[in-house]
Amino acid sequence: MEDVINIIEKNKKWKIDTISNNGGYMLQHGSPTFVTPYNIDFGGAIGTQSIRANLGEYRNIFVTDVLVFFGFDENSRLVDLHVRKDIDAL
């Protein structure tokens, strides 16, 4: 986990949005999101810790934000990651 944090912090265009030590992330309707008390009953948590990082944005016609969710096990080893692109199309 520390290696991932260091790589993200060294890249000036990338930014860590959130670090969660209280649970991993999960796929809800095919899109990664953090595990919260409201969605924990859906099951399927990936990892026990997680990081959400913003890798930037790009434009075609609309603005697209690129987010990456990293899931880590209890020993802070990377177990999975998902990329999410959010398109702002009004």
Steps between C-alpha positions, in 0.01 A plus 500: 500500500786734584653441154175597327474815711859595412445447126183712502663778701803512265277561197408869510181449298359223720333557837389273783136576576443259788680232701275260689639269767150398609407293199575448136286599209223316320334491162151644515309483172833427328670812631755509784400679819613497863347262751275698735254403775224558241625259235692241705199265490544465123822305568788452265757726665835495321781518753503633854666833415469719194620811322310713250725707274411759237722456193368811328247591238474535126255654255345381179167672496439441870735499800605150611658446844716190546499342848680186618396291800777285653404218740749363754489203736561511876877492433481807271564293187323601181225249417303680227433830327225652290497804273189717494434771244233755585369697206342839568239518227243712682 
